[in-house]
Amino acid sequence: MASAKGFTLWFTGLSGAGKSTLAEEISRRLNEQGVGHEILDGDVVRTNLSKGLGFSREDRDTNIRRIGFVAELLTRNDIPVITAAISPYRAVREEVRRKIGGERFVEVFVTASLDELVRRDVKGLYAKALHGEIKNFTGVSDPYEAPTKADVTVNSETETVEESADRIWNHLIDREFIRVEQAVLQG
């Protein structure tokens, strides 16, 4: 059994990099330890909290601010939060970090090469974007500003889900966001 204090685990990276997969794995581990938490997945938030927003920079920033607002409310009430959203612009991610407080914010950059993301893309969105059929596609025709000071960087092309999740999990333990009884360290 583990205990936890409120924190926000903020996954950022391009579409298909593995943010949601890793968020689900960390969620599974928290559940195994009996730690209540919430997941704010970018696609789910866009459907339920940010419906009607487009993909302009202003709308993307509004979406991220909304996710950040909910994460801040939960975190300050000692509920761990996991977010998984592309969140392409560094400035708004830093704004959210400041509002939540750097001492309770963990930015995880999930990366993989564009070739690998295209290969994984079952919907063919990258191919359409590369051929100009989709405008404002992050990482192709719209910028993605990689973090300059991520707390954890994982490469889903060269690491397994378990390897990446182990590094994230151990970071949470090292920062004492999770206190595991009898040192149930992963990895």
Backbone as ProteinMPNN parsed JSONL, in Angstrom:
{"seq_chain_A": "MASAKGFTLWFTGLSGAGKSTLAEEISRRLNEQGVGHEILDGDVVRTNLSKGLGFSREDRDTNIRRIGFVAELLTRNDIPVITAAISPYRAVREEVRRKIGGERFVEVFVTASLDELVRRDVKGLYAKALHGEIKNFTGVSDPYEAPTKADVTVNSETETVEESADRIWNHLIDREFIRVEQAVLQG", "coords_chain_A": {"N_chain_A": [[0.852, -1.182, 0.0], [0.496, 2.231, -0.782], [1.055, 5.745, -0.223], [0.135, 9.042, -1.24], [0.808, 12.447, -2.179], [-0.749, 15.392, -3.471], [-0.03, 15.943, -6.877], [0.904, 16.952, -10.195], [1.289, 15.125, -13.018], [2.521, 15.717, -15.989], [2.215, 14.803, -19.158], [3.724, 15.401, -22.241], [4.084, 15.692, -25.784], [4.351, 14.665, -29.237], [1.536, 13.642, -31.296], [0.736, 10.257, -31.028], [3.084, 9.539, -29.791], [3.043, 8.196, -27.386], [1.991, 9.123, -25.021], [-0.616, 8.773, -23.804], [-0.604, 5.999, -23.449], [1.505, 5.655, -21.606], [0.474, 7.212, -19.529], [-1.734, 5.658, -18.815], [-0.389, 3.372, -17.913], [1.03, 4.352, -15.661], [-1.191, 5.096, -14.178], [-2.325, 2.568, -13.757], [-0.387, 1.459, -12.09], [-0.582, 3.18, -9.878], [-3.194, 2.577, -9.097], [-2.815, -0.132, -8.362], [-1.359, 0.283, -6.066], [-3.226, 1.385, -4.472], [-3.693, 4.113, -4.627], [-5.628, 6.858, -5.016], [-6.515, 8.851, -7.846], [-6.656, 11.074, -10.71], [-7.159, 11.098, -14.269], [-6.501, 13.247, -16.903], [-7.052, 13.209, -20.022], [-6.059, 14.438, -23.167], [-7.706, 14.112, -25.514], [-10.155, 13.325, -24.388], [-10.722, 15.521, -22.749], [-10.985, 17.508, -24.704], [-13.379, 16.723, -25.841], [-15.219, 16.905, -23.711], [-14.713, 19.172, -22.044], [-13.62, 21.184, -23.538], [-15.088, 21.441, -25.841], [-15.843, 22.578, -29.077], [-13.673, 24.209, -29.405], [-11.13, 25.061, -31.715], [-8.156, 24.466, -33.636], [-6.393, 26.548, -33.642], [-3.632, 28.568, -32.52], [-4.445, 30.088, -30.304], [-6.805, 28.723, -29.484], [-5.702, 26.213, -28.867], [-4.024, 26.924, -26.752], [-5.978, 27.804, -24.928], [-7.305, 25.387, -24.433], [-5.238, 23.931, -23.147], [-4.836, 25.568, -20.918], [-7.28, 25.141, -19.642], [-7.142, 22.41, -18.996], [-4.955, 22.615, -17.293], [-6.066, 24.229, -15.269], [-8.018, 22.55, -14.08], [-6.299, 20.498, -13.264], [-4.733, 21.926, -11.42], [-6.669, 22.529, -9.408], [-7.302, 19.938, -8.46], [-4.748, 19.0, -7.676], [-3.983, 20.802, -5.628], [-5.708, 19.976, -3.71], [-4.667, 17.663, -2.86], [-4.902, 15.497, -4.616], [-3.551, 13.286, -6.817], [-2.778, 13.937, -10.224], [-2.873, 12.983, -13.595], [-1.947, 14.061, -16.701], [-2.408, 13.927, -20.219], [-1.637, 15.324, -22.966], [-0.993, 16.842, -26.094], [-0.061, 19.502, -25.92], [1.439, 21.759, -27.313], [2.871, 24.197, -27.087], [5.499, 25.765, -25.472], [5.415, 28.047, -23.75], [2.783, 28.174, -22.63], [2.726, 25.743, -21.296], [4.67, 26.232, -19.361], [3.414, 28.298, -18.012], [1.274, 26.92, -16.851], [2.771, 25.212, -15.209], [3.837, 27.11, -13.395], [1.448, 28.028, -12.165], [0.442, 25.721, -10.903], [2.614, 25.128, -9.378], [5.988, 24.574, -9.218], [7.046, 22.724, -7.459], [5.185, 20.744, -7.296], [4.745, 19.793, -9.783], [5.338, 17.724, -12.54], [6.931, 17.404, -15.454], [6.78, 15.381, -18.238], [8.409, 14.488, -21.05], [7.572, 12.877, -23.903], [8.997, 11.265, -26.496], [9.629, 10.453, -29.959], [10.839, 9.515, -33.191], [9.797, 11.272, -36.192], [9.447, 9.565, -38.37], [8.888, 7.132, -37.044], [6.511, 7.822, -35.743], [4.817, 8.238, -37.918], [4.804, 5.637, -38.922], [3.436, 4.28, -36.867], [0.911, 5.375, -36.982], [-2.238, 4.589, -37.25], [-4.532, 5.778, -38.216], [-3.672, 7.3, -40.299], [-3.191, 10.029, -40.22], [-0.795, 11.521, -40.049], [0.352, 10.984, -42.566], [-1.551, 12.204, -44.232], [-1.252, 14.844, -43.352], [1.418, 15.318, -44.048], [1.145, 15.289, -46.774], [-0.234, 17.588, -47.184], [-2.972, 17.554, -46.837], [-4.159, 17.868, -44.381], [-4.304, 20.676, -42.468], [-2.403, 22.718, -40.163], [-1.273, 20.709, -38.482], [0.164, 19.425, -35.694], [3.618, 19.228, -35.361], [4.077, 18.739, -37.988], [2.89, 20.657, -39.934], [2.429, 22.616, -38.135], [3.935, 24.079, -35.301], [5.751, 22.211, -32.771], [6.913, 22.753, -29.664], [9.457, 21.514, -28.053], [10.077, 20.547, -24.649], [12.442, 22.368, -22.678], [13.378, 21.875, -20.215], [12.418, 19.4, -19.146], [11.242, 17.239, -16.578], [11.435, 14.508, -16.751], [12.506, 12.669, -19.513], [11.447, 10.518, -21.994], [11.909, 8.025, -24.487], [9.874, 6.657, -26.679], [10.428, 5.151, -28.83], [12.804, 3.843, -28.475], [12.68, 2.75, -25.964], [10.919, 0.407, -23.932], [7.444, 0.348, -22.915], [7.343, -0.393, -20.255], [9.985, 0.16, -19.375], [10.121, 2.971, -19.696], [7.976, 3.731, -18.039], [8.92, 2.759, -15.594], [11.074, 4.525, -15.122], [9.698, 6.958, -14.844], [8.004, 6.359, -12.682], [9.886, 5.84, -10.651], [11.002, 8.387, -10.481], [8.827, 9.796, -9.401], [8.721, 8.596, -6.893], [11.293, 9.278, -5.929], [10.985, 12.041, -5.685], [9.257, 12.073, -3.672], [6.511, 12.097, -4.086], [5.069, 9.855, -4.145], [4.822, 7.591, -1.595], [6.016, 4.649, -0.904], [5.203, 1.806, 0.871], [7.395, -0.528, 2.308], [9.231, -0.318, 0.241], [8.478, -0.764, -2.659], [9.771, -0.588, -5.271], [9.82, -0.069, -8.765], [11.41, -1.71, -11.505]], "CA_chain_A": [[0.0, 0.0, 0.0], [1.271, 3.461, -0.879], [0.329, 6.992, -0.012], [0.593, 10.059, -2.185], [0.315, 13.804, -2.015], [-1.165, 15.909, -4.76], [0.958, 16.355, -7.862], [0.455, 16.848, -11.583], [2.213, 14.451, -13.922], [2.117, 16.316, -17.258], [2.818, 14.192, -20.338], [3.675, 16.204, -23.46], [4.769, 15.07, -26.918], [3.555, 14.62, -30.455], [0.497, 12.632, -31.446], [1.257, 8.92, -31.267], [4.363, 9.306, -29.114], [2.863, 7.254, -26.278], [1.569, 9.823, -23.805], [-1.766, 8.104, -23.177], [-0.177, 4.652, -23.048], [2.271, 5.79, -20.366], [-0.448, 7.691, -18.499], [-2.51, 4.495, -18.374], [0.495, 2.484, -17.149], [1.245, 4.962, -14.339], [-2.484, 4.976, -13.504], [-2.447, 1.175, -13.327], [0.5, 1.276, -10.929], [-1.183, 3.892, -8.743], [-4.337, 1.752, -8.662], [-2.275, -1.303, -7.656], [-0.891, 0.729, -4.753], [-4.352, 1.952, -3.737], [-3.6, 5.578, -4.636], [-6.643, 7.513, -5.826], [-5.965, 9.867, -8.746], [-7.478, 11.371, -11.881], [-6.469, 11.246, -15.555], [-7.064, 14.23, -17.825], [-6.518, 12.908, -21.347], [-6.329, 15.531, -24.088], [-8.852, 13.826, -26.377], [-11.36, 13.304, -23.559], [-10.977, 16.906, -22.342], [-11.494, 18.238, -25.881], [-14.771, 16.326, -26.044], [-16.086, 17.231, -22.589], [-14.436, 20.451, -21.396], [-13.187, 22.176, -24.526], [-15.847, 21.243, -27.078], [-16.024, 23.797, -29.852], [-12.389, 24.841, -29.684], [-10.447, 24.584, -32.91], [-6.742, 24.147, -33.489], [-5.552, 27.742, -33.728], [-2.774, 28.661, -31.336], [-5.257, 30.597, -29.196], [-7.669, 27.649, -29.002], [-4.867, 25.181, -28.23], [-3.615, 27.46, -25.446], [-7.162, 27.773, -24.064], [-7.499, 23.989, -24.049], [-4.205, 23.568, -22.165], [-5.138, 26.303, -19.68], [-8.414, 24.466, -18.987], [-6.595, 21.199, -18.388], [-4.133, 23.078, -16.182], [-6.945, 24.714, -14.205], [-8.572, 21.385, -13.39], [-5.169, 19.837, -12.596], [-4.377, 22.734, -10.253], [-7.685, 22.318, -8.371], [-7.138, 18.607, -7.886], [-3.438, 18.906, -7.033], [-3.955, 21.539, -4.352], [-6.519, 19.209, -2.772], [-3.899, 16.436, -2.637], [-5.286, 14.425, -5.524], [-2.624, 13.165, -7.937], [-3.385, 14.128, -11.542], [-2.067, 12.612, -14.754], [-2.467, 14.648, -17.933], [-1.788, 13.449, -21.457], [-2.088, 16.221, -24.029], [0.146, 17.282, -26.899], [0.379, 20.786, -25.344], [2.577, 22.036, -28.181], [3.597, 25.458, -26.897], [6.277, 25.805, -24.239], [5.013, 29.141, -22.856], [1.583, 27.84, -21.869], [3.096, 24.669, -20.346], [5.375, 26.884, -18.243], [2.375, 29.032, -17.277], [0.577, 25.916, -16.032], [3.733, 24.797, -14.177], [3.886, 28.167, -12.363], [0.186, 28.07, -11.421], [0.369, 24.535, -10.041], [3.773, 25.196, -8.5], [7.019, 23.663, -9.69], [7.307, 21.666, -6.482], [4.153, 19.709, -7.433], [4.551, 19.599, -11.224], [6.342, 16.865, -13.168], [6.766, 17.388, -16.902], [7.366, 14.213, -18.894], [8.471, 14.633, -22.498], [7.556, 11.579, -24.577], [9.474, 11.546, -27.839], [9.928, 9.403, -30.945], [11.109, 10.173, -34.472], [8.645, 11.46, -37.061], [9.283, 8.318, -39.141], [8.232, 6.154, -36.182], [5.139, 8.27, -35.509], [4.095, 7.959, -39.165], [4.645, 4.186, -38.991], [2.454, 3.874, -35.862], [-0.343, 6.102, -37.171], [-3.228, 3.731, -37.909], [-5.539, 6.613, -38.877], [-3.077, 7.941, -41.468], [-3.229, 11.487, -40.093], [0.515, 12.075, -40.395], [0.497, 10.905, -44.028], [-2.391, 13.262, -44.796], [-0.632, 16.135, -43.032], [2.637, 15.439, -44.854], [0.719, 15.541, -48.157], [-0.951, 18.854, -47.22], [-4.413, 17.352, -46.756], [-4.57, 18.36, -43.064], [-3.568, 21.897, -42.114], [-2.144, 22.959, -38.737], [-1.044, 19.452, -37.785], [1.321, 19.611, -34.824], [4.804, 18.45, -35.688], [4.241, 18.696, -39.438], [2.653, 22.003, -40.462], [2.279, 23.495, -36.986], [5.096, 23.762, -34.455], [5.753, 21.607, -31.442], [8.073, 23.267, -28.941], [9.878, 20.514, -27.066], [10.51, 21.116, -23.369], [13.878, 22.604, -22.486], [13.737, 21.402, -18.874], [11.498, 18.349, -18.696], [11.707, 16.501, -15.401], [11.765, 13.174, -17.259], [12.351, 12.507, -20.956], [11.442, 9.117, -22.392], [11.85, 7.834, -25.936], [9.042, 5.466, -26.877], [10.962, 4.394, -29.962], [13.956, 3.057, -28.032], [12.396, 2.168, -24.655], [9.616, -0.244, -23.799], [6.515, 1.047, -22.03], [7.745, -0.694, -18.879], [11.212, 0.905, -19.061], [9.772, 4.385, -19.53], [7.135, 3.86, -16.844], [9.79, 2.572, -14.426], [11.831, 5.768, -14.876], [8.738, 7.957, -14.353], [7.581, 5.901, -11.352], [10.988, 6.066, -9.706], [11.1, 9.841, -10.304], [7.77, 10.174, -8.462], [9.163, 8.137, -5.564], [12.441, 10.102, -5.533], [10.503, 13.365, -5.285], [8.365, 11.808, -2.54], [5.101, 12.242, -4.42], [4.52, 8.565, -3.761], [5.566, 6.943, -0.526], [5.67, 3.223, -1.023], [5.54, 0.979, 2.032], [8.281, -1.656, 2.018], [10.025, -0.031, -0.969], [8.04, -1.513, -3.836], [10.291, 0.143, -6.414], [9.738, -0.767, -10.037], [12.644, -1.695, -12.296]], "C_chain_A": [[0.892, 1.237, 0.0], [0.402, 4.635, -0.487], [0.907, 8.009, -0.981], [0.091, 11.42, -1.743], [-0.028, 14.305, -3.412], [0.012, 16.331, -5.626], [0.308, 16.282, -9.226], [1.58, 16.244, -12.394], [1.762, 14.824, -15.332], [2.883, 15.691, -18.412], [2.638, 15.114, -21.536], [4.475, 15.484, -24.54], [3.824, 15.017, -28.095], [2.5, 13.516, -30.419], [1.139, 11.283, -31.764], [2.557, 8.597, -30.558], [4.244, 8.316, -27.952], [2.425, 7.887, -24.976], [0.443, 9.079, -23.081], [-1.416, 6.704, -22.697], [0.577, 4.706, -21.727], [1.392, 6.299, -19.226], [-1.264, 6.528, -17.942], [-1.655, 3.539, -17.542], [0.769, 3.05, -15.755], [-0.049, 4.889, -13.527], [-2.669, 3.561, -12.962], [-1.606, 0.935, -12.071], [-0.039, 1.985, -9.699], [-2.369, 3.102, -8.199], [-3.871, 0.536, -7.881], [-1.831, -0.955, -6.25], [-2.01, 1.352, -3.916], [-4.337, 3.467, -3.671], [-4.656, 6.139, -5.587], [-6.018, 8.634, -6.648], [-6.95, 10.108, -9.88], [-6.589, 11.462, -13.112], [-7.228, 12.282, -16.371], [-6.403, 14.0, -19.175], [-6.964, 13.988, -22.322], [-7.552, 15.312, -24.955], [-10.164, 13.865, -25.596], [-11.724, 14.725, -23.133], [-11.538, 17.711, -23.508], [-12.961, 17.926, -26.121], [-15.684, 16.888, -24.959], [-15.902, 18.619, -21.987], [-14.123, 21.555, -22.4], [-13.889, 22.007, -25.866], [-16.032, 22.588, -27.776], [-14.732, 24.547, -30.13], [-11.789, 24.231, -30.941], [-8.99, 24.299, -32.62], [-5.843, 25.338, -33.779], [-4.67, 27.765, -32.482], [-3.577, 29.113, -30.116], [-6.151, 29.501, -28.612], [-6.867, 26.532, -28.322], [-4.421, 25.643, -26.844], [-4.779, 27.454, -24.458], [-7.412, 26.357, -23.556], [-6.498, 23.589, -22.962], [-4.427, 24.308, -20.847], [-6.291, 25.649, -18.924], [-7.95, 23.182, -18.311], [-5.776, 21.579, -17.16], [-4.959, 23.551, -15.002], [-7.509, 23.551, -13.395], [-7.463, 20.65, -12.627], [-4.759, 20.598, -11.339], [-5.369, 22.525, -9.111], [-7.503, 20.978, -7.67], [-5.838, 18.5, -7.098], [-3.426, 19.61, -5.684], [-4.829, 20.884, -3.297], [-5.959, 17.801, -2.565], [-4.401, 15.233, -3.421], [-4.269, 14.385, -6.661], [-3.382, 13.234, -9.272], [-2.383, 13.707, -12.608], [-2.716, 13.263, -15.962], [-1.704, 14.065, -19.114], [-2.364, 14.277, -22.591], [-0.858, 16.692, -24.792], [0.762, 18.54, -26.296], [1.626, 21.306, -26.059], [3.415, 23.259, -27.854], [4.202, 25.556, -25.504], [5.755, 26.858, -23.256], [3.788, 28.787, -22.022], [1.844, 26.67, -20.92], [3.798, 25.274, -19.133], [4.405, 27.685, -17.38], [1.633, 28.082, -16.34], [1.498, 25.442, -14.903], [3.768, 25.823, -13.032], [2.61, 28.183, -11.522], [0.056, 26.898, -10.465], [1.469, 24.597, -8.989], [4.781, 24.143, -8.905], [7.309, 22.513, -8.752], [6.283, 20.531, -6.57], [3.891, 19.338, -8.895], [5.69, 18.761, -11.776], [6.033, 16.828, -14.661], [7.516, 16.196, -17.48], [7.266, 14.423, -20.401], [8.583, 13.247, -23.115], [7.898, 11.837, -26.036], [9.662, 10.274, -28.655], [10.149, 10.144, -32.265], [9.819, 10.302, -35.285], [8.386, 10.197, -37.888], [8.541, 7.265, -38.321], [6.775, 6.536, -35.929], [4.265, 8.018, -36.735], [3.813, 6.458, -39.265], [3.54, 3.7, -38.051], [1.04, 4.364, -36.166], [-1.365, 5.298, -37.964], [-4.303, 4.536, -38.641], [-4.993, 7.32, -40.117], [-3.065, 9.457, -41.412], [-1.902, 12.142, -40.455], [0.711, 12.078, -41.908], [-0.319, 11.999, -44.7], [-1.774, 14.638, -44.549], [0.619, 16.358, -43.884], [2.32, 15.713, -46.329], [-0.12, 16.815, -48.279], [-2.456, 18.744, -47.129], [-4.987, 17.813, -45.416], [-3.686, 19.553, -42.74], [-3.387, 21.964, -40.598], [-1.995, 21.676, -37.932], [0.262, 19.568, -37.003], [2.448, 18.656, -35.19], [5.063, 18.338, -37.173], [4.104, 20.116, -39.991], [2.384, 23.024, -39.366], [3.372, 23.105, -35.995], [4.764, 22.965, -33.203], [7.039, 22.071, -30.787], [8.419, 22.294, -27.823], [10.307, 21.2, -25.774], [12.026, 21.311, -23.332], [14.334, 22.105, -21.114], [12.704, 20.414, -18.337], [12.096, 17.647, -17.485], [12.132, 15.088, -15.78], [11.554, 13.204, -18.765], [12.445, 11.027, -21.266], [11.31, 9.043, -23.905], [11.112, 6.532, -26.201], [9.476, 4.639, -28.078], [12.074, 3.447, -29.514], [13.746, 2.378, -26.674], [11.052, 1.453, -24.707], [8.734, 0.619, -22.897], [6.957, 0.845, -20.585], [8.998, 0.073, -18.476], [10.915, 2.38, -18.819], [8.962, 4.598, -18.259], [7.955, 3.675, -15.572], [10.541, 3.86, -14.103], [10.922, 6.862, -14.318], [8.332, 7.621, -12.92], [8.661, 6.179, -10.31], [11.233, 7.554, -9.474], [10.044, 10.317, -9.297], [8.127, 9.76, -7.033], [10.31, 9.007, -5.064], [12.006, 11.485, -5.052], [9.479, 13.283, -4.156], [6.915, 12.167, -2.82], [4.361, 10.964, -4.049], [5.424, 7.998, -2.683], [5.126, 5.494, -0.485], [6.134, 2.497, 0.234], [6.408, -0.175, 1.573], [8.966, -1.528, 0.658], [9.685, -0.904, -2.168], [8.463, -0.724, -5.079], [10.156, -0.704, -7.665], [11.122, -0.719, -10.678], [13.778, -2.237, -11.629]], "O_chain_A": [[1.91, 1.285, 0.691], [-0.823, 4.534, -0.428], [2.023, 7.854, -1.477], [-0.908, 11.536, -1.033], [0.363, 13.702, -4.411], [0.936, 16.995, -5.157], [-0.72, 15.626, -9.397], [2.685, 16.784, -12.45], [0.751, 14.319, -15.82], [4.055, 16.001, -18.629], [1.526, 15.56, -21.817], [5.425, 14.759, -24.244], [2.632, 15.294, -27.96], [2.573, 12.586, -29.616], [1.98, 11.181, -32.657], [3.084, 7.494, -30.705], [5.224, 7.673, -27.577], [2.484, 7.245, -23.927], [0.546, 8.792, -21.889], [-1.888, 6.274, -21.644], [0.323, 3.903, -20.829], [1.546, 5.867, -18.084], [-1.461, 6.428, -16.731], [-2.142, 2.958, -16.571], [0.744, 2.308, -14.773], [-0.01, 4.645, -12.321], [-3.122, 3.382, -11.831], [-2.053, 0.295, -11.119], [0.037, 1.45, -8.593], [-2.532, 2.972, -6.986], [-4.457, 0.198, -6.852], [-1.911, -1.783, -5.343], [-1.777, 1.794, -2.791], [-4.911, 4.05, -2.751], [-4.594, 5.929, -6.798], [-5.088, 9.295, -6.187], [-7.962, 9.417, -9.989], [-5.423, 11.847, -13.025], [-8.448, 12.202, -16.513], [-5.325, 14.53, -19.444], [-8.122, 14.405, -22.302], [-8.36, 16.225, -25.12], [-11.168, 14.381, -26.088], [-12.897, 15.097, -23.151], [-12.46, 18.506, -23.328], [-13.709, 18.796, -26.567], [-16.805, 17.304, -25.251], [-16.862, 19.187, -21.466], [-14.346, 22.733, -22.121], [-13.35, 22.384, -26.906], [-16.337, 23.598, -27.142], [-14.695, 25.423, -30.994], [-11.927, 23.034, -31.194], [-8.626, 23.936, -31.501], [-4.672, 25.17, -34.12], [-4.938, 27.061, -31.509], [-3.404, 28.576, -29.022], [-6.247, 29.361, -27.393], [-7.307, 25.974, -27.317], [-4.433, 24.871, -25.886], [-4.594, 27.135, -23.284], [-7.698, 26.16, -22.375], [-6.878, 22.973, -21.967], [-4.228, 23.736, -19.776], [-6.278, 25.608, -17.693], [-8.331, 22.905, -17.174], [-5.888, 20.943, -16.112], [-4.595, 23.302, -13.852], [-7.477, 23.571, -12.164], [-7.66, 20.231, -11.487], [-4.471, 19.988, -10.309], [-4.957, 22.36, -7.963], [-7.546, 20.895, -6.443], [-5.823, 17.973, -5.986], [-2.912, 19.07, -4.705], [-4.71, 21.199, -2.113], [-6.668, 16.882, -2.157], [-4.334, 14.097, -2.951], [-4.139, 15.362, -7.398], [-4.466, 12.67, -9.423], [-1.198, 14.033, -12.531], [-3.899, 13.047, -16.226], [-0.517, 13.754, -19.019], [-3.438, 13.978, -23.112], [0.198, 16.914, -24.2], [1.984, 18.63, -26.174], [2.724, 21.301, -25.5], [4.559, 23.355, -28.298], [3.506, 25.443, -24.496], [5.662, 26.591, -22.058], [3.757, 29.072, -20.825], [1.245, 26.607, -19.846], [3.541, 24.865, -18.0], [4.556, 27.744, -16.16], [1.395, 28.405, -15.176], [1.053, 25.288, -13.766], [3.734, 25.456, -11.858], [2.675, 28.334, -10.302], [-0.394, 27.069, -9.333], [1.277, 24.17, -7.85], [4.467, 22.953, -8.933], [7.762, 21.452, -9.18], [6.49, 19.469, -5.983], [2.92, 18.645, -9.199], [6.861, 19.042, -11.52], [5.008, 16.292, -15.082], [8.713, 16.02, -17.252], [6.171, 14.524, -20.953], [9.557, 12.53, -22.886], [7.173, 12.547, -26.733], [9.831, 9.18, -28.116], [9.691, 11.275, -32.429], [8.872, 9.54, -35.091], [7.235, 9.807, -38.083], [7.661, 6.581, -38.843], [5.902, 5.668, -35.904], [3.105, 7.628, -36.604], [2.715, 6.054, -39.648], [2.785, 2.796, -38.409], [0.072, 3.808, -35.647], [-1.365, 5.32, -39.195], [-4.918, 4.034, -39.582], [-5.762, 7.877, -40.901], [-2.943, 10.11, -42.448], [-1.879, 13.196, -41.092], [1.185, 13.065, -42.471], [0.157, 12.65, -45.63], [-1.775, 15.493, -45.434], [0.848, 17.461, -44.38], [3.132, 16.3, -47.044], [-0.659, 17.099, -49.348], [-3.158, 19.736, -47.324], [-6.176, 18.117, -45.327], [-2.46, 19.445, -42.741], [-4.134, 21.338, -39.847], [-2.529, 21.565, -36.828], [1.327, 19.784, -37.58], [2.253, 17.447, -35.31], [6.135, 17.897, -37.589], [5.079, 20.705, -40.457], [2.134, 24.192, -39.664], [3.698, 21.925, -35.866], [3.662, 23.036, -32.661], [8.131, 21.813, -31.295], [7.76, 22.256, -26.784], [10.841, 22.309, -25.805], [12.783, 20.515, -23.887], [15.53, 21.932, -20.876], [12.186, 20.568, -17.231], [13.312, 17.485, -17.386], [13.071, 14.538, -15.205], [10.538, 13.709, -19.242], [13.394, 10.355, -20.86], [10.676, 9.896, -24.525], [11.645, 5.444, -25.98], [8.949, 3.551, -28.314], [12.265, 2.381, -30.099], [14.542, 1.527, -26.278], [10.155, 1.856, -25.448], [9.223, 1.509, -22.202], [6.951, 1.782, -19.787], [9.074, 0.585, -17.359], [11.4, 2.968, -17.851], [9.224, 5.527, -17.494], [7.714, 4.358, -14.576], [10.636, 4.246, -12.938], [11.323, 7.607, -13.425], [8.318, 8.493, -12.051], [8.378, 6.689, -9.226], [11.632, 7.945, -8.377], [10.338, 11.149, -8.438], [7.862, 10.496, -6.082], [10.309, 9.43, -3.908], [12.593, 12.035, -4.12], [8.91, 14.292, -3.741], [6.169, 12.503, -1.9], [3.184, 10.99, -3.688], [6.642, 7.935, -2.845], [4.008, 5.17, -0.082], [7.304, 2.565, 0.611], [6.149, -0.745, 0.513], [9.246, -2.533, 0.005], [10.513, -1.688, -2.631], [7.62, -0.254, -5.843], [10.357, -1.918, -7.626], [11.905, 0.197, -10.425], [14.869, -2.275, -12.198]]}, "name": "protein", "num_of_chains": 1, "seq": "MASAKGFTLWFTGLSGAGKSTLAEEISRRLNEQGVGHEILDGDVVRTNLSKGLGFSREDRDTNIRRIGFVAELLTRNDIPVITAAISPYRAVREEVRRKIGGERFVEVFVTASLDELVRRDVKGLYAKALHGEIKNFTGVSDPYEAPTKADVTVNSETETVEESADRIWNHLIDREFIRVEQAVLQG"}
